[in-house]
Amino acid sequence: MSTEKRRKNVRADLTKRQEFGRILASLRHAAQLTQHDLAKLVGQKYFTMISQVEAGRVRVPPDDTELWARVLGVDTQAFAKECVRYYETDDYFKAIYGKDTKRDLL
């Protein structure tokens, strides 16, 4: 049994979420979609949810990852990988993807 103290399972910090929000905004612009358009296409009632995701306040809903990727015109696995990279801890990302640092979007 290890005596090393474990870090708490802390969500990725705001800076990382904001960085991913900028990536999402770039993908949305590349797809020539407004926030309102994207909200409608991913089944969100309010476009402000898109604004909140892009600002890093909320996450892309995990159950909708495939839908968001398809609407934004990107590979689903690449999109999901980047969600993990930016929304979860680095340790969690490394446990899934190893030392892979390649960015799959943009």
Secondary structure as UniProt FT lines:
FT   HELIX           14..30
FT   TURN            31..32
FT   HELIX           35..41
FT   TURN            42..43
FT   HELIX           48..54
FT   TURN            55..56
FT   HELIX           62..64
FT   HELIX           65..72
FT   HELIX           76..87
FT   HELIX           90..97
FT   TURN            98..99
//
